[in-house]
């Protein structure tokens, strides 16, 4: 018979909230005495959850930056507040670009 491989999602969430590295997770699994197959399953699940969290944060930053950039563009074109034109054009656009690029970094870099 084949062995059923299971992992505890609560333990993985605890590792994520503790901000552990992969090496620390491997050390904890080795100290707990898990078989190599179960340890590999835990490590894969840990990486997947960590990457999903990073992707979600990155997409949130990208969307926020895009909305802020759109608002900046429309406010500049409509000239809704002429005394704040420089602030809107330079300031909000710069902030939106920084948010978008940080989000892109989080999404595409591992």
C-alpha positions in Angstrom: 0.0 0.0 0.0 1.1 3.5 -0.6 1.6 6.0 2.2 -0.9 8.9 2.4 1.0 12.2 2.5 -0.7 15.0 4.4 0.4 18.3 5.8 -1.0 20.7 8.4 -2.0 24.0 6.8 -2.0 25.7 10.3 1.7 24.9 10.7 2.4 26.4 7.3 0.5 29.6 8.2 2.5 29.8 11.5 5.7 29.6 9.5 4.5 32.3 7.2 3.5 34.6 10.1 6.8 33.9 11.8 8.5 35.0 8.5 10.8 31.9 8.5 13.2 31.2 5.7 13.3 27.9 3.8 16.3 26.8 5.7 14.6 27.3 9.0 11.6 25.4 7.8 13.8 22.5 6.7 15.6 22.5 10.1 12.3 22.4 11.9 11.1 19.5 9.8 14.3 17.6 10.3 14.1 18.2 14.1 10.5 17.0 14.1 11.6 13.7 12.5 9.5 13.8 9.4 10.2 11.5 6.5 11.9 13.1 3.4 8.7 12.7 1.4 6.5 14.5 4.0 9.3 17.1 4.5 9.3 17.8 0.8 5.5 18.1 0.7 5.6 20.6 3.6 8.4 22.6 1.9 6.5 22.7 -1.4 3.3 23.8 0.3 5.2 26.5 2.3 6.8 27.9 -0.9 3.4 27.9 -2.7 1.6 29.8 0.1 4.5 32.3 0.5 4.5 33.0 -3.3 0.7 33.4 -3.4 0.9 35.9 -0.5 3.7 37.8 -2.3 1.7 37.7 -5.6 -1.4 39.1 -3.9 0.5 41.9 -2.3 2.2 42.8 -5.6 -1.1 42.8 -7.5 -2.6 45.1 -4.9 0.3 47.5 -5.3 0.0 47.4 -9.1 -3.7 48.1 -9.0 -3.3 50.9 -6.5 -0.6 52.5 -8.5 -2.6 52.2 -11.7 -5.6 53.9 -10.1 -3.5 56.6 -8.6 -1.8 57.2 -11.9 -5.1 57.4 -13.8 -6.4 59.9 -11.2 -3.2 61.9 -11.6 -3.6 61.9 -15.4 -7.2 62.9 -15.4 -6.6 65.6 -12.8 -3.8 67.0 -14.8 -5.7 67.0 -18.1 -8.8 68.6 -16.6 -6.8 71.1 -14.6 -9.1 70.8 -11.6 -6.8 72.6 -9.3 -4.4 74.9 -11.2 -2.4 75.8 -8.0 -1.7 72.1 -7.4 -0.8 71.2 -11.0 2.8 70.6 -10.3 2.1 68.5 -7.2 -0.5 66.4 -9.1 1.6 66.0 -12.2 4.9 65.3 -10.6 4.1 64.0 -7.1 1.1 61.7 -7.7 2.6 60.3 -11.0 5.9 59.6 -9.2 4.2 57.8 -6.3 2.0 55.8 -8.7 5.0 54.7 -10.7 6.9 53.7 -7.6 3.9 51.6 -6.5 3.5 49.9 -9.9 7.2 49.0 -10.1 7.4 47.7 -6.5 4.3 45.6 -7.3 5.9 44.3 -10.5 9.0 43.4 -8.6 7.0 41.4 -6.1 5.0 39.6 -8.8 7.9 38.7 -11.1 10.9 38.4 -8.9 11.4 35.3 -6.7 
